[in-house]
């Protein structure tokens, strides 16, 4: 689905399908009234009969003159003077679905004429792009038979005044870049573990680097051994698939600007290791690399936007498998930082690979580090599937991520990180254990990571509840690419 800006007047508009917002089930906006006049009152007549329900997302199809406006889809936006963001998203989704049901290849949208609470034109244009691209996404690369129907509408024109065209073009370009990054994260997440191995992730990073001229480095097992990444390598011991450690650098800022580092958990399949998971829904553990996928997706979006900021992306990639060489509960390993870890549960592996990755990024002297991981089931219990869990030792960084989540519609919720929680990680035999008790599991996991986040502002995003959907809509969501990208947009705008 491609989006573009159109600047012709409503009076001269010719289109196979037009999406027109309607408030309160009967009230047309200024542009809608002009469309109604050109159709000799056909729209107002249909609305006067009460044919359109007032609930946001309800639609009504009105046929017009084939050579001018062949079809108009009236889309209810609710009854408030300024509608909530969710009502606008529902209206956009409903309008595009109705156009698709009529097999329309081209659509002109006037939906941004609706007044959305606290939002400007650029936001409404970006929202249409992101909602439309979400509807258009399909994972079909491993199907022998593709869906017979193409994605419709193929092209959507957003009608704006000529004076607003430049800003509108910029908004659409930014939203398109974000959608491309989100789709990349979804595509990688949806691939099965026999395809998306650590080596595959590394090759995907190389491909991204070649496309956008990024600097890339891929470390193999011997190089990780030389760096004494004993924590990460302990996770990879049971697998025949070699681990990979990927470093990508995007340099859009000045030479002296400290980078923002994004660190992604890349467990391409997680059986739990010796602490084997139950069989039910274990197939979804292919999504355990969605933190890594979000790093690649965010870097793609940032590079396409050409943001004036420096970003380092680090991916710690491995499988977590049982086997004769696999790490056992009770084993003690030495991390790259020199701290020793007693591994009480091999299914708490994500924090082990992230520990060495967090130590590694110290060399870049980053202004901020954000690690992203499908880390704990406890976070799903705490927050469900709507908010990602946010943990940070810095209030300013946490506030910036919370604001980016609200702006992007990809929200997170700050969780506590008090030192008292870290007491659960005490070990009689090593500097720390890799798990505490069941209580506060997502918090003690974050406390573990905080011990390796030294010398920089740090935040941790637990995306276990938001990175993918289960059930009939099973698939990767692409989150938190929108949140991370918005955070970097805000940082770049602030000159950081």
C-alpha positions in Angstrom: 0.0 0.0 0.0 1.6 3.3 -1.2 0.7 6.7 0.2 1.1 10.0 -1.6 0.0 13.7 -1.2 -2.6 15.2 -3.6 -3.3 18.9 -3.8 -6.1 19.3 -6.3 -9.3 21.0 -5.1 -12.2 19.1 -3.8 -14.4 20.6 -6.5 -12.2 19.2 -9.3 -11.6 15.9 -7.6 -12.0 12.7 -9.7 -11.5 9.3 -8.0 -12.8 5.8 -8.0 -13.2 6.0 -4.2 -13.2 8.8 -1.6 -13.1 8.4 2.1 -15.1 11.1 3.9 -15.3 11.6 7.7 -18.7 12.0 9.3 -19.2 13.2 12.9 -22.2 12.1 15.0 -23.5 9.9 12.2 -24.7 12.9 10.2 -22.3 15.9 10.2 -20.0 16.5 7.2 -16.9 18.6 7.4 -16.1 21.4 5.0 -14.5 19.1 2.4 -17.3 16.6 2.8 -19.9 19.3 2.1 -18.1 20.2 -1.1 -18.1 16.5 -2.1 -21.8 16.4 -1.3 -22.5 19.5 -3.4 -20.7 17.9 -6.4 -23.0 14.8 -5.9 -26.2 16.8 -5.8 -26.8 16.1 -2.1 -26.5 12.4 -2.3 -24.4 12.2 0.9 -26.5 14.5 3.0 -29.6 12.6 1.8 -28.2 9.3 2.9 -27.2 10.7 6.3 -30.6 12.3 6.8 -32.2 8.9 6.5 -30.0 7.6 9.3 -28.2 5.1 7.2 -24.8 5.6 9.0 -24.3 4.5 12.6 -22.6 7.1 14.8 -20.1 4.7 16.3 -16.5 5.4 15.2 -15.5 3.0 12.4 -19.0 2.5 11.0 -19.2 3.0 7.2 -21.7 3.7 4.5 -21.1 3.3 0.8 -22.7 5.9 -1.6 -22.4 5.5 -5.4 -21.8 8.6 -7.5 -21.0 9.4 -11.1 -18.6 6.9 -12.6 -16.6 9.5 -14.5 -16.2 11.8 -11.5 -16.6 10.3 -8.0 -17.6 6.7 -8.5 -17.8 5.8 -4.9 -17.8 7.6 -1.6 -17.3 5.8 1.7 -18.7 7.8 4.6 -16.8 6.9 7.7 -18.1 7.6 11.2 -15.6 9.2 13.5 -17.7 9.5 16.7 -19.7 12.3 18.2 -17.1 14.3 20.0 -15.9 17.8 18.9 -12.3 16.4 19.0 -12.2 12.6 18.7 -9.8 10.4 20.6 -6.8 9.0 18.8 -8.2 5.5 19.0 -11.5 6.6 17.3 -9.4 8.1 14.4 -7.4 4.9 14.0 -10.7 2.9 14.0 -12.1 5.2 11.3 -9.0 4.9 9.1 -9.0 1.1 9.5 -12.7 0.8 8.6 -12.5 3.1 5.6 -9.5 1.3 4.1 -11.2 -2.1 4.7 -14.3 -1.0 3.0 -12.3 0.2 0.0 -10.5 -3.2 -0.1 -13.9 -5.0 0.0 -14.9 -3.1 -3.1 -11.6 -4.1 -4.8 -10.6 -0.4 -5.2 -7.0 0.0 -6.3 -6.9 3.8 -5.8 -8.4 5.8 -2.9 -8.4 9.4 -2.0 -8.7 10.1 1.7 -10.2 13.2 3.4 -10.2 11.5 6.8 -7.6 13.9 8.2 -10.2 16.6 8.1 -11.5 15.1 11.4 -10.4 16.9 14.5 -8.3 14.6 16.8 -7.7 15.6 20.4 -4.3 17.2 20.7 -3.1 16.1 17.2 -2.1 18.1 14.2 -2.4 17.4 10.5 1.0 15.7 10.2 0.1 13.3 13.0 -3.2 12.4 11.2 -1.4 11.8 7.9 1.3 9.6 9.6 -1.5 7.7 11.4 -3.1 6.8 8.1 0.1 5.6 6.7 1.0 3.4 9.7 -2.6 2.0 10.0 -2.7 1.3 6.3 0.6 -0.4 6.2 -0.4 -2.5 9.2 -3.5 -3.7 7.3 -1.5 -4.4 4.2 1.2 -6.6 5.9 1.2 -10.2 5.0 3.6 -13.0 5.8 3.6 -15.2 2.7 7.2 -15.9 1.8 7.0 -19.6 3.1 3.6 -20.4 1.6 3.5 -22.5 -1.6 0.3 -20.7 -2.5 0.0 -17.0 -2.1 -3.3 -15.2 -1.4 -5.1 -14.8 -4.7 -6.3 -11.3 -4.0 -3.7 -8.5 -4.1 -3.3 -5.9 -1.3 -6.0 -3.3 -1.8 -6.1 -0.4 -2.0 -2.7 -0.3 -3.7 -2.5 3.5 -3.7 -3.9 6.0 -1.2 -3.8 9.7 -2.0 -4.1 12.1 1.0 -5.8 15.3 -0.2 -4.3 18.5 1.4 -4.2 22.2 0.6 -1.3 23.3 -1.6 0.2 25.4 1.3 0.4 22.3 3.4 2.0 20.0 0.8 5.6 20.3 1.8 5.0 19.4 5.5 2.5 16.7 4.4 5.1 15.1 2.1 7.6 15.1 5.0 5.1 13.4 7.3 4.3 10.7 4.8 7.9 10.0 4.1 8.7 9.7 7.8 5.7 7.4 8.4 6.7 5.3 5.4 10.2 4.8 6.8 8.7 3.8 10.1 6.4 1.3 8.4 9.3 -0.2 6.5 11.3 -0.6 9.7 8.3 -2.1 11.5 7.7 -4.5 8.6 11.3 -5.7 8.7 11.0 -6.4 12.4 7.7 -8.3 11.8 9.2 -10.3 8.9 12.2 -11.4 10.9 10.1 -12.3 13.9 7.7 -14.4 11.9 10.4 -16.5 10.3 10.7 -20.0 12.0 13.7 -21.0 14.0 15.0 -23.3 11.2 15.3 -20.3 8.9 16.0 -17.4 11.2 19.1 -18.7 12.9 21.8 -16.5 14.5 23.7 -16.7 11.2 20.6 -15.5 9.3 20.2 -12.6 11.7 23.8 -11.6 11.0 23.3 -11.8 7.3 20.1 -9.7 7.6 22.3 -7.1 9.4 24.9 -7.2 6.7 22.1 -6.7 4.1 20.8 -3.7 5.9 24.3 -2.3 6.2 24.9 -2.6 2.5 21.6 -1.0 1.6 22.0 2.0 3.9 25.8 2.2 4.0 26.1 1.4 7.7 29.2 0.0 9.4 28.8 -3.6 10.4 30.8 -6.1 12.4 29.9 -9.7 13.1 31.8 -11.5 15.9 32.0 -15.3 15.9 32.5 -17.7 18.8 36.3 -17.4 18.8 36.1 -13.6 18.9 33.6 -13.8 21.7 35.8 -16.2 23.6 38.7 -13.8 23.2 36.5 -11.1 24.7 35.7 -13.5 27.5 31.9 -13.4 26.9 31.3 -16.4 29.2 27.8 -15.4 30.0 26.6 -15.2 26.4 28.5 -18.3 25.4 27.0 -20.4 28.2 23.7 -20.0 26.5 25.0 -21.2 23.1 26.7 -24.4 24.5 23.8 -26.8 23.8 23.2 -25.7 20.2 24.8 -26.8 16.9 24.0 -23.3 15.6 26.9 -21.0 16.1 26.2 -17.8 18.1 26.7 -14.4 16.5 27.4 -11.0 18.0 26.3 -8.2 15.6 27.4 -4.5 15.8 25.8 -2.0 13.4 26.7 1.7 13.4 24.6 4.5 11.9 26.4 7.8 11.8 24.0 10.6 11.0 25.2 13.0 13.7 28.5 14.8 14.2 31.8 13.0 14.7 32.0 14.0 18.4 28.3 13.1 19.2 28.0 10.2 21.6 25.8 7.5 20.1 22.6 6.1 21.5 23.1 2.3 21.8 20.2 -0.2 21.2 20.9 -3.7 22.5 18.7 -6.5 21.3 18.1 -10.0 22.7 18.4 -12.4 19.7 17.5 -15.8 21.0 16.3 -17.3 17.7 14.7 -20.2 19.4 14.3 -20.8 23.1 13.6 -24.3 24.4 14.6 -23.3 27.9 17.7 -25.4 27.7 18.1 -28.0 30.4 15.3 -26.2 32.3 13.1 -27.3 29.4 9.9 -25.4 28.7 6.5 -27.1 28.5 5.6 -28.2 25.0 2.4 -26.1 24.7 3.0 -22.9 22.7 6.7 -23.6 22.5 6.5 -22.8 18.8 6.1 -19.1 19.8 9.6 -19.1 21.1 10.7 -18.3 17.6 9.7 -14.8 18.7 12.3 -14.7 21.4 14.6 -12.7 19.0 12.1 -9.9 18.6 14.3 -7.6 20.6 17.0 -8.1 18.0 14.5 -7.7 15.2 13.4 -4.3 16.7 17.0 -3.1 16.7 17.3 -3.9 13.0 13.9 -2.4 12.2 14.7 0.8 14.1 18.0 1.2 12.4 16.3 0.8 9.1 13.7 3.4 9.9 16.3 5.9 11.2 18.6 5.4 8.2 15.8 5.9 5.7 14.7 9.1 7.6 18.4 10.2 7.6 18.1 11.4 11.2 21.0 13.6 12.4 22.0 11.3 15.2 24.5 8.5 15.9 23.1 5.1 16.8 24.8 1.8 17.6 22.8 -1.4 17.3 24.1 -4.5 19.1 22.5 -7.9 18.8 23.5 -10.9 20.9 22.2 -13.9 18.9 22.1 -17.6 20.0 19.8 -20.5 20.3 19.0 -22.0 23.7 18.9 -25.7 23.4 19.4 -28.8 25.6 22.2 -31.2 24.8 25.2 -33.0 26.1 27.3 -29.8 26.2 24.5 -27.5 27.4 24.8 -25.4 30.5 23.4 -27.1 33.6 21.5 -25.6 36.5 24.1 -24.8 39.2 26.9 -24.0 36.7 28.9 -20.9 37.3 30.1 -18.7 34.5 32.2 -15.6 34.3 30.8 -12.7 32.3 32.8 -10.2 30.2 32.6 -7.8 33.1 34.4 -10.2 35.3 31.3 -10.8 37.5 30.4 -14.4 38.1 26.9 -15.8 37.7 25.4 -18.9 39.2 22.9 -20.2 36.6 20.0 -21.6 38.6 17.6 -21.7 35.6 18.8 -22.1 32.1 15.5 -20.7 30.8 16.6 -17.3 32.2 19.0 -17.0 29.3 18.1 -13.6 27.8 19.7 -11.7 30.6 22.8 -13.8 30.2 23.4 -12.8 26.6 22.4 -9.2 27.3 24.8 -9.0 30.3 27.9 -9.3 28.0 26.3 -7.1 25.3 25.8 -4.3 27.9 29.4 -4.6 28.9 30.5 -4.6 25.3 28.8 -1.3 24.5 30.8 0.6 27.1 33.5 1.0 24.5 31.3 3.4 22.4 30.9 5.8 25.4 27.2 6.0 24.6 25.0 8.9 25.8 22.2 6.3 26.5 21.7 2.6 26.2 18.4 0.8 25.8 18.2 -2.9 25.8 15.1 -4.6 24.3 14.1 -8.1 25.1 11.3 -10.6 25.3 12.6 -11.2 28.8 10.0 -12.5 31.3 6.6 -14.1 31.4 6.2 -12.1 34.7 6.0 -8.9 32.7 3.1 -10.3 30.7 1.3 -11.2 33.9 2.0 -7.7 35.3 1.1 -5.6 32.2 -0.7 -7.9 29.7 -0.3 -7.2 26.0 -0.8 -3.4 25.8 2.3 -1.8 27.5 5.9 -2.9 27.3 7.7 -2.9 30.7 10.1 0.0 31.2 12.9 -0.1 33.8 15.5 2.6 34.1 18.1 4.0 36.5 17.6 7.5 35.0 14.4 9.5 35.4 15.1 11.7 32.4 15.7 8.8 30.1 12.6 7.0 31.4 10.4 10.1 30.9 11.7 10.4 27.3 10.8 6.8 26.5 7.4 7.2 28.1 6.7 10.3 26.0 7.9 8.6 22.8 5.6 5.7 23.6 2.6 8.0 24.0 3.4 9.9 20.8 3.9 6.8 18.7 1.0 4.8 20.0 3.5 2.2 21.2 3.2 2.7 25.0 5.4 1.5 27.8 4.9 1.6 31.6 7.6 2.3 34.1 8.2 -0.4 36.7 10.2 -0.1 40.0 13.9 -0.9 40.2 14.6 -0.5 43.9 17.8 -2.0 45.3 15.8 -4.2 47.7 14.6 -6.3 44.8 18.2 -7.2 43.9 18.5 -9.0 47.2 16.7 -12.0 45.6 19.8 -12.5 43.3 22.2 -13.4 46.1 24.2 -16.5 45.6 26.3 -18.5 48.1 28.7 -19.5 45.3 29.0 -16.7 42.9 28.6 -12.9 42.7 25.0 -13.3 41.8 22.4 -15.8 40.6 20.6 -15.4 37.3 17.1 -15.6 38.9 15.4 -14.7 42.1 12.1 -16.2 43.3 8.8 -16.0 41.4 7.8 -12.7 43.1 8.6 -9.6 41.0 10.3 -11.7 38.3 10.5 -9.0 35.7 11.9 -6.6 38.3 14.6 -9.0 39.5 15.5 -9.6 35.9 16.0 -5.9 35.3 18.0 -5.7 38.6 20.3 -8.4 37.2 20.8 -6.4 34.0 21.5 -3.1 35.9 24.6 -4.7 37.3 26.1 -4.7 33.8 24.9 -1.3 32.8 27.9 0.8 34.0 29.0 4.3 33.1 26.0 5.3 31.0 22.3 6.1 31.2 20.4 2.9 30.8 16.9 1.6 30.3 15.5 -1.8 29.7 12.3 -2.6 27.7 10.7 -6.0 28.5 8.6 -6.7 25.4 7.5 -10.2 26.3 3.8 -9.1 26.2 3.9 -6.8 23.2 6.4 -8.3 20.6 3.9 -10.8 19.2 0.2 -11.8 19.2 -1.2 -15.3 19.8 -4.3 -17.0 18.6 -6.0 -16.3 15.3 -3.8 -13.2 14.8 -0.6 -15.0 15.7 2.4 -13.1 14.4 5.1 -10.5 15.3 3.8 -7.0 16.0 7.0 -5.1 15.1 6.9 -3.4 18.5 8.7 -1.5 19.9 10.1 -0.1 16.6 7.6 2.9 16.7 8.6 3.7 20.3 12.3 3.5 19.7 12.2 5.4 16.4 10.1 8.2 18.0 12.6 8.4 20.9 15.5 8.8 18.4 13.4 11.4 16.4 13.0 13.4 19.6 16.7 13.1 20.5 17.7 14.2 17.1 15.4 17.2 17.2 16.8 18.2 20.6 20.3 18.1 19.1 21.6 15.2 21.2 
